[in-house]
């Protein structure tokens, strides 16, 4: 029922929507589904086009005549069902595998490693080669018939051969069978993704190209009346297009910082060890944890003590000889094997049965399920991990909704705006893409700075980091008061954003304390107390600065009365004293012996007394109603937070000096 030009409108809106939405999720480091984005964008574009056609007085067709609702509902339900199936089977298989091998599985590899590897490889061969390749273009009918008749024989040969080879390699070369399984699982998962995500990547562009070829070959004169029934036929893509698309995907996955951020989110949510958590706590997550804890306690009461002890022994975490957290993997080879095998099997099975599913959702949920079975979500991290998983799943529903709405809006814009809308949207997408890449690079640079703390000399990196933060505090404090004196809202808005970034950076710096102290050499242990104190006072200092900037920006942005000359004069004097204090603080950190801690302390006490005097004068003027009310309250707030800021900085430099002396 759609004509050529209408189909092209739909395809264009789908491509623009997918680019914007998927790139936005990648920038945020959240995994989402190209399948869901594509399906709902197609649905949204088709609905919008159908509504346009229905608005014509000559058209008697209804919305259901344009949309294949049964197929759309089947796709939606299939994707949601795949999430539940993935989590269920991932949990069961991983729990049984861990019960058999435990975390300390080195001694059991001799007896069970090869058998586990043989079974895993045989399952991969069955689902990927026998089931998955039967629809491949290079498979002949004779070859398919032969495989179907000899399936059991092929699997038995594969099982025996792979088991024997893995055992021989382990005994001869100490080759861990799990490594072979991980390699095979990676290949299998890559093939499973290739059969699904490659279609999402090039499906719409190829459909557009095929539509254009069908139209041009038909010799039709009007693209507004040429129907597209031929699109319902199977379209065979050229091999060179598939190869080129595969290369582009491979290069993007390897070099893209955004894809690495998405992977990091998934790994952090499933890692075995504790550490910095990206997500906070939520009410739903807390309730889930409470229910899970209560359920677990009730089950423990029912089980015999001997059985509980034997199970608990299998789930005891491995103790590493080197406690350096930077060398610990997020999870071991056993979990990696199970995650890859289960995910690849489910995806291959669903694809072979023509069931709609999302490879992203299945892979992510299997990873979460295996971490759940491994008790990676302990009492210390469960609420944060579950919040993260719920956030990702919630993002999936948002993907569907936004794809549907955005594709419909874009189609309407293109339909009525024609070539001008097309050019404008292409430029908009290009600008959006460039800006998001710039944001990603900036974020990645910040992450690298945090990580490098434990890769070089501990003291030198701490000193460098502290100097960077203090210089930023000095700059923001001076610029904020200058913006207040000159009543520059635009300048203060920038500083407001800057302090938010500083707040975020210092929070991450503090949250990284655990992993940092776990990674430093044993000789630095005595400095840990002072290191923690120093970072804590740094955070308090930034909080004080944040309050000052927020209050000042709100005052100016709301166009309240400007400060009086006497207020500006007093704050300007305090500002100069603070700037001198910041400068001398930096000198001490920079090991400049010309300025000592005792001098800095006297300077701090002098500023505190000056602040007290200015505060008293301000209160006197308030009683006499000489100054504007809001301006007076702002000045008092600035004085109080400045005093708090200097107090925290004084404690910070004291902690730093002790920290340095402990080396």
C-alpha positions in Angstrom: 0.0 0.0 0.0 3.0 2.3 0.2 4.4 3.9 -3.0 8.1 4.2 -3.8 8.5 7.8 -2.5 6.7 7.0 0.7 8.9 3.9 1.3 12.0 6.1 0.8 10.6 8.6 3.3 10.3 5.8 5.8 13.7 4.4 5.2 15.3 7.8 5.5 13.6 8.6 8.8 14.6 5.2 10.2 18.3 5.7 9.3 18.4 9.2 10.9 16.6 8.0 14.0 18.9 5.0 14.4 22.0 7.1 14.1 20.9 9.7 16.6 19.5 7.2 19.2 22.2 4.5 19.0 25.0 7.2 19.1 23.3 8.8 22.1 23.3 5.5 24.0 26.9 4.8 23.1 27.9 8.2 24.3 26.3 7.5 27.7 28.0 4.1 27.7 24.7 2.2 28.0 24.1 -0.9 26.0 20.9 -0.9 23.8 19.5 -2.8 20.9 19.9 -2.0 17.3 17.1 -4.5 16.6 14.6 -2.7 18.9 15.7 0.7 17.6 15.3 -0.4 14.0 12.0 -2.2 14.5 10.3 0.6 16.4 11.7 3.2 14.1 10.2 1.3 11.1 6.9 1.1 13.0 6.9 4.7 13.9 7.8 5.9 10.4 5.2 3.5 8.8 2.5 4.8 11.2 3.3 8.4 10.5 3.2 7.7 6.7 -0.1 5.8 7.1 -1.6 8.7 9.0 -0.6 11.1 6.2 -2.2 8.8 3.6 -5.3 8.4 5.8 -5.7 12.2 6.0 -6.4 12.2 2.3 -10.1 12.3 1.6 -9.8 9.8 -1.3 -8.2 7.1 0.9 -10.6 4.6 2.5 -7.9 2.4 4.1 -7.5 2.2 7.9 -4.3 2.2 9.9 -4.4 -1.6 10.2 -4.2 -1.9 6.4 -0.8 -0.3 6.4 0.8 -1.9 9.5 1.5 -5.6 10.0 0.4 -5.4 13.7 0.6 -9.2 14.3 4.2 -9.3 13.1 5.1 -6.2 15.2 3.5 -7.6 18.3 5.3 -10.9 17.7 8.6 -9.1 17.5 8.0 -7.1 20.7 6.9 -10.1 22.7 9.7 -12.2 21.4 12.3 -9.7 22.4 10.9 -9.4 25.9 10.7 -13.1 26.3 14.3 -13.5 25.2 15.4 -11.3 28.1 13.7 -13.7 30.7 15.0 -16.8 29.0 18.6 -15.4 28.8 18.7 -14.6 32.5 17.1 -17.9 33.5 19.5 -20.2 31.5 22.5 -18.0 32.3 21.9 -18.3 36.0 21.2 -22.1 36.0 24.2 -23.1 33.8 26.6 -20.8 35.6 25.5 -22.0 39.0 25.9 -25.7 38.0 29.3 -25.0 36.4 30.6 -23.2 39.5 29.2 -26.0 41.7 31.3 -28.5 39.7 34.5 -26.5 39.3 34.4 -23.8 42.1 36.5 -20.7 41.9 39.7 -22.6 42.6 39.4 -25.0 39.6 43.1 -25.5 38.7 43.2 -28.9 40.3 40.0 -30.0 38.6 41.0 -29.1 35.1 42.8 -32.5 34.7 39.6 -34.4 35.3 36.8 -32.3 34.1 38.3 -29.5 32.0 38.6 -31.4 28.7 35.1 -32.9 29.1 33.6 -29.5 29.8 35.4 -28.1 26.8 34.4 -31.0 24.6 30.7 -30.7 25.5 30.9 -26.9 25.0 32.5 -27.1 21.6 30.1 -29.8 20.5 27.1 -27.7 21.4 28.7 -24.8 19.5 29.2 -27.0 16.5 25.6 -28.1 16.6 23.9 -24.7 17.0 26.3 -22.6 14.9 27.3 -25.0 12.1 24.4 -27.5 11.8 21.6 -25.2 12.8 22.9 -21.8 12.0 24.5 -22.4 8.6 21.7 -24.3 7.0 20.3 -21.0 5.7 23.7 -19.7 4.5 23.9 -18.8 0.8 26.9 -21.1 0.2 25.3 -24.2 1.7 24.1 -26.6 -1.1 21.0 -28.8 -0.7 23.2 -31.9 -0.9 25.4 -30.7 1.9 22.5 -29.7 4.1 20.9 -33.2 3.5 24.1 -34.9 4.4 24.5 -32.9 7.7 20.9 -33.6 8.7 21.2 -37.4 8.1 24.5 -37.6 10.0 24.0 -35.0 12.8 24.4 -37.5 15.7 27.6 -39.0 14.1 29.1 -35.6 13.5 28.4 -34.5 17.1 29.9 -37.7 18.6 33.0 -37.4 16.5 33.3 -33.7 17.5 32.8 -34.5 21.2 35.3 -37.3 21.3 37.9 -35.5 19.2 37.7 -32.2 21.0 37.7 -33.9 24.5 40.8 -35.9 23.6 42.7 -33.0 22.0 41.9 -30.7 24.9 43.2 -33.3 27.4 46.3 -33.9 25.4 47.0 -30.2 25.1 46.5 -29.7 28.8 48.7 -32.6 29.9 51.4 -31.7 27.3 51.4 -28.0 27.2 49.3 -27.0 30.3 46.8 -25.3 27.9 43.8 -24.3 29.9 40.7 -25.9 28.2 38.7 -22.8 29.3 40.8 -20.6 27.0 39.9 -22.8 24.0 36.3 -22.6 25.0 36.4 -18.8 25.3 38.0 -18.6 21.9 35.4 -20.9 20.4 32.6 -19.1 22.2 33.9 -15.7 21.0 33.9 -17.0 17.4 30.4 -18.4 17.9 29.1 -15.2 19.4 30.6 -13.2 16.6 28.9 -15.4 14.1 25.6 -15.1 16.0 25.9 -11.3 16.0 26.9 -11.3 12.3 23.7 -13.1 11.5 21.6 -10.5 13.3 23.4 -7.2 13.8 24.8 -7.0 10.2 21.2 -7.1 9.0 20.4 -4.2 11.3 23.4 -2.3 10.1 22.8 -2.5 6.4 19.2 -3.8 6.2 17.5 -0.4 5.7 20.1 1.1 3.4 20.0 -2.1 1.3 16.2 -2.0 1.3 16.4 1.6 0.1 18.9 0.7 -2.6 16.7 -2.3 -3.7 13.7 0.0 -3.8 15.5 2.4 -6.1 16.7 -0.4 -8.4 13.1 -1.8 -8.6 11.8 1.6 -9.5 14.4 2.4 -12.1 14.2 -1.0 -13.7 10.4 -0.8 -13.9 10.4 2.2 -16.3 7.7 3.8 -14.2 7.3 7.6 -14.7 5.9 8.6 -11.3 7.5 7.7 -8.0 4.3 8.9 -6.3 2.2 6.1 -7.8 4.6 3.1 -8.1 3.8 0.4 -5.6 6.5 -1.7 -3.9 5.1 -5.2 -3.7 8.4 -6.6 -4.8 10.0 -5.7 -1.5 8.1 -8.6 0.0 10.4 -10.9 -2.0 13.7 -12.1 -0.6 16.5 -9.8 -1.5 20.0 -11.2 -1.9 22.7 -8.8 -0.9 26.0 -8.6 -2.9 28.9 -10.3 -1.2 31.2 -7.3 -1.5 28.6 -5.2 0.4 28.5 -7.7 3.2 32.3 -7.8 3.4 32.6 -4.0 3.4 29.9 -3.7 6.1 31.6 -6.3 8.2 34.9 -4.6 7.9 33.4 -1.2 8.9 31.7 -2.9 12.0 35.0 -4.6 13.0 37.1 -1.4 12.7 34.4 0.6 14.6 34.3 -2.0 17.5 38.1 -2.1 17.7 38.8 1.6 17.7 35.6 3.3 18.9 35.9 4.8 22.4 32.1 4.7 22.7 32.0 1.0 22.2 34.6 0.6 24.9 32.5 2.7 27.2 29.5 0.4 26.6 31.7 -2.7 27.3 33.0 -1.1 30.4 29.5 -0.6 31.7 28.6 -4.3 31.2 31.9 -5.5 32.7 31.6 -3.2 35.8 28.1 -4.5 36.5 29.2 -8.1 36.3 32.7 -7.9 37.8 33.5 -10.2 40.7 35.3 -7.7 42.8 34.0 -4.6 44.6 35.1 -1.1 43.6 33.7 2.1 42.2 30.1 1.8 41.2 28.7 3.9 38.4 25.1 3.7 39.5 23.5 4.8 42.7 20.8 3.2 44.8 17.1 3.1 44.0 13.9 2.2 45.9 13.1 -0.8 43.6 16.7 -2.1 43.8 16.6 -1.9 47.6 13.3 -3.8 47.8 14.6 -6.5 45.4 17.7 -6.9 47.6 15.6 -7.2 50.8 13.3 -9.8 49.2 16.4 -11.8 47.9 18.1 -11.7 51.3 15.0 -12.8 53.1 14.3 -15.6 50.6 17.9 -16.8 50.8 17.7 -16.9 54.6 14.6 -19.0 54.5 16.1 -21.4 52.0 19.2 -21.8 54.3 17.0 -22.8 57.2 15.5 -25.7 55.1 18.8 -27.1 53.7 21.0 -29.5 55.8 24.1 -27.9 57.3 26.4 -30.3 55.5 24.9 -29.5 52.1 25.1 -25.8 52.8 28.8 -26.0 53.8 29.7 -28.0 50.7 27.9 -25.6 48.4 29.4 -22.6 50.2 32.9 -24.1 49.8 32.4 -24.3 46.0 31.5 -20.6 45.9 34.4 -19.3 48.0 36.2 -16.6 46.0 39.8 -17.3 44.8 42.5 -15.7 46.9 45.2 -14.1 44.6 48.8 -14.2 45.7 49.3 -10.7 44.3 46.6 -8.5 45.8 47.2 -5.9 43.1 43.6 -5.2 42.0 44.8 -3.9 38.6 45.9 -7.5 37.7 42.7 -9.2 38.8 40.3 -10.0 36.0 36.7 -8.8 36.2 35.7 -12.5 36.2 37.5 -15.8 35.6 37.6 -18.1 32.5 34.9 -20.4 33.7 32.3 -17.6 33.8 33.6 -16.2 30.5 33.1 -19.6 28.9 29.6 -20.0 30.2 28.6 -16.5 29.2 29.8 -16.9 25.7 28.4 -20.4 25.2 25.0 -19.6 26.6 24.6 -16.3 24.7 25.8 -17.7 21.4 23.6 -20.8 21.7 20.4 -18.7 22.5 21.1 -16.3 19.7 21.9 -19.0 17.2 18.8 -21.0 18.2 16.5 -18.0 18.0 17.9 -17.0 14.6 17.5 -20.5 13.2 13.9 -20.7 14.5 13.2 -17.3 12.9 12.4 -15.9 16.4 12.8 -12.2 16.9 15.3 -11.4 19.5 17.9 -8.8 20.4 21.5 -10.0 20.5 22.4 -7.1 22.8 19.7 -7.9 25.3 20.5 -11.6 25.3 24.2 -11.1 25.7 23.8 -8.5 28.4 21.3 -10.5 30.4 23.4 -13.7 30.2 26.4 -11.7 31.5 24.3 -10.4 34.4 22.9 -13.8 35.1 26.3 -15.5 35.3 27.5 -12.7 37.6 24.4 -13.2 39.8 25.0 -16.9 39.9 28.6 -16.3 40.9 27.5 -14.1 43.8 29.2 -11.1 42.3 26.3 -9.1 43.6 27.2 -9.2 47.3 25.6 -7.2 50.1 28.1 -4.4 49.5 27.3 -3.9 45.8 24.0 -5.6 45.1 21.8 -2.6 45.3 24.1 -0.6 43.0 24.4 -3.4 40.5 20.7 -4.0 40.4 20.0 -0.3 39.9 22.4 -0.4 37.0 20.7 -3.4 35.4 17.3 -1.8 36.0 18.6 1.4 34.4 19.8 -0.5 31.4 16.6 -2.4 31.0 14.6 0.8 31.5 16.7 2.4 28.7 15.6 -0.4 26.4 12.0 0.5 26.8 12.9 4.2 26.3 14.7 3.0 23.1 11.5 1.6 21.7 9.4 4.6 22.7 11.8 7.2 21.4 12.5 5.3 18.2 8.8 5.2 17.4 8.1 8.9 18.2 11.3 10.3 16.7 11.0 8.3 13.4 7.4 9.6 13.0 8.4 13.2 13.7 11.4 13.0 11.3 9.2 11.5 8.6 6.7 14.3 9.0 9.5 16.9 8.7 10.9 15.2 5.6 7.5 14.8 4.0 6.6 18.5 4.3 10.1 19.9 4.1 11.3 17.8 1.2 14.9 18.4 0.1 15.5 21.3 2.5 14.5 19.1 5.4 16.7 16.3 4.2 19.8 18.5 4.0 19.0 20.1 7.3 18.7 16.8 9.1 21.9 15.5 7.6 23.7 18.5 8.8 22.1 18.2 12.2 23.1 14.5 12.5 26.7 15.4 11.5 26.9 18.2 14.2 25.4 15.8 16.8 27.9 13.1 15.9 30.9 15.4 16.1 29.8 16.9 19.5 29.1 13.5 21.0 32.6 12.2 19.9 34.2 15.3 21.5 32.3 14.6 24.7 33.4 10.9 24.7 37.1 11.8 24.2 36.9 14.3 27.1 35.3 11.7 29.3 37.9 9.1 28.3 40.7 11.4 29.1 39.3 12.0 32.5 39.1 8.2 33.1 42.6 7.7 32.0 43.9 10.3 34.4 42.2 8.5 37.3 43.6 5.1 36.3 47.1 6.4 35.8 47.2 7.2 39.6 48.3 3.6 40.3 50.4 3.1 37.3 53.2 5.6 38.2 54.8 6.8 41.3 52.1 7.2 43.9 53.4 10.4 45.5 54.1 12.1 42.2 50.7 11.3 40.8 48.9 12.4 44.0 50.8 15.7 44.0 50.0 16.4 40.3 46.4 15.6 40.8 46.1 17.8 43.9 47.8 20.7 42.1 45.3 20.4 39.2 42.3 20.5 41.6 43.6 23.4 43.7 44.4 25.5 40.6 40.9 24.8 39.3 39.4 25.9 42.7 41.4 29.1 42.7 40.3 29.9 39.1 36.6 29.2 39.8 36.6 31.1 43.0 38.2 34.2 41.5 36.0 34.2 38.4 32.8 33.7 40.4 33.4 36.8 42.5 34.5 38.7 39.4 31.3 37.7 37.7 29.3 38.8 40.7 31.0 42.2 40.9 30.4 42.8 37.2 27.0 41.0 37.2 27.9 38.7 34.2 25.3 35.9 34.1 26.9 34.3 31.0 30.3 34.0 32.7 28.7 32.6 35.9 26.8 30.0 33.8 30.0 28.7 32.4 31.6 28.5 35.9 28.5 26.8 37.2 29.0 24.0 34.6 32.7 23.9 35.4 32.1 23.3 39.1 29.7 20.5 38.2 32.5 18.9 36.3 34.9 19.4 39.2 32.3 17.9 41.5 32.0 14.9 39.3 35.8 14.4 38.9 36.5 14.7 42.7 33.6 12.3 43.5 35.2 9.8 41.1 38.6 10.4 42.6 37.3 9.7 46.1 35.3 6.7 45.0 38.5 5.3 43.5 40.2 5.2 46.9 39.6 1.5 47.6 41.1 0.3 44.3 44.0 2.8 44.6 45.0 1.8 48.1 44.6 -1.9 47.1 47.0 -1.4 44.2 49.9 0.6 45.8 53.0 -1.1 47.1 53.1 -2.5 50.6 55.7 0.1 51.6 53.1 2.9 51.2 50.5 1.5 53.5 51.2 4.0 56.3 50.3 6.9 54.0 46.8 5.5 53.4 45.2 7.3 56.3 46.6 10.7 55.3 45.7 10.0 51.6 42.1 9.3 52.6 41.9 12.4 54.8 43.4 14.6 52.0 40.9 13.5 49.4 38.0 13.8 51.9 39.0 17.5 52.6 39.4 18.1 48.9 35.8 16.9 48.4 34.6 19.1 51.2 36.4 22.1 49.6 34.7 21.5 46.3 31.3 21.3 48.0 31.9 24.7 49.6 32.9 26.2 46.3 29.9 24.6 44.6 27.6 26.3 47.1 29.2 29.7 46.5 28.9 29.4 42.7 25.4 28.1 42.8 24.2 30.9 45.1 26.0 33.6 43.1 24.7 32.4 39.7 21.2 32.1 41.0 21.4 35.7 42.4 22.6 37.2 39.1 20.5 35.0 36.8 17.3 36.0 38.7 18.3 39.7 38.3 18.3 40.5 42.0 19.8 43.8 43.1 23.5 44.2 42.6 25.9 44.5 45.5 26.6 47.9 47.0 30.0 49.5 46.7 30.8 48.7 50.3 29.9 45.0 49.8 32.0 44.8 46.7 34.9 46.5 48.4 34.8 44.1 51.3 34.5 41.0 49.2 37.2 42.2 46.9 39.6 42.5 49.8 38.7 39.0 51.0 39.2 37.7 47.4 42.7 39.1 47.3 43.6 37.5 50.6 42.2 34.2 49.4 44.0 34.4 46.1 47.3 34.9 48.0 46.4 31.9 50.2 45.7 29.7 47.2 49.0 30.8 45.7 51.0 29.9 48.8 49.1 26.6 49.2 50.3 25.7 45.7 53.9 26.7 46.5 53.9 24.3 49.4 52.6 21.4 47.3 55.2 22.3 44.7 57.9 21.8 47.3 58.8 25.5 47.3 60.7 25.8 50.6 60.4 29.6 50.5 56.9 29.2 52.0 56.2 27.1 55.1 53.1 25.5 56.6 53.3 27.8 59.7 53.2 30.9 57.5 50.2 29.5 55.6 48.4 28.8 59.0 49.0 32.4 60.1 47.6 33.6 56.7 44.5 31.4 57.2 43.9 32.7 60.7 44.3 36.3 59.4 41.7 35.7 56.7 39.3 34.1 59.2 39.5 37.2 61.4 38.9 39.5 58.4 35.9 37.4 57.4 34.5 37.7 61.0 34.9 41.5 60.9 33.3 41.8 57.5 30.4 39.6 58.6 29.8 41.8 61.7 29.8 44.9 59.5 27.3 43.3 57.2 25.0 42.3 60.0 25.1 45.9 61.3 24.0 47.2 57.9 21.2 44.6 57.7 19.8 45.9 61.0 20.0 49.4 59.7 18.5 48.3 56.4 21.3 50.0 54.5 21.9 47.1 52.0 19.4 45.1 49.8 18.1 42.0 51.6 19.0 39.3 49.1 22.4 40.9 48.4 23.1 40.9 52.1 22.2 37.3 52.6 24.3 36.4 49.6 27.4 38.1 51.0 26.9 36.4 54.4 26.6 33.0 52.5 29.8 33.7 50.5 31.7 34.7 53.7 30.5 31.5 55.5 31.3 29.1 52.7 34.7 30.9 52.0 35.6 30.3 55.7 34.5 26.7 55.4 36.5 26.3 52.2 39.7 27.7 53.7 39.2 25.5 56.8 39.0 22.4 54.7 42.0 23.4 52.6 44.0 24.0 55.8 43.2 20.5 56.9 44.0 19.2 53.4 47.5 20.7 53.3 48.2 19.3 56.7 47.1 15.8 55.6 49.2 16.2 52.4 52.3 17.2 54.3 51.9 14.1 56.6 51.1 12.0 53.5 54.4 13.1 51.9 56.4 12.6 55.0 55.2 9.0 55.4 57.1 7.9 52.2 
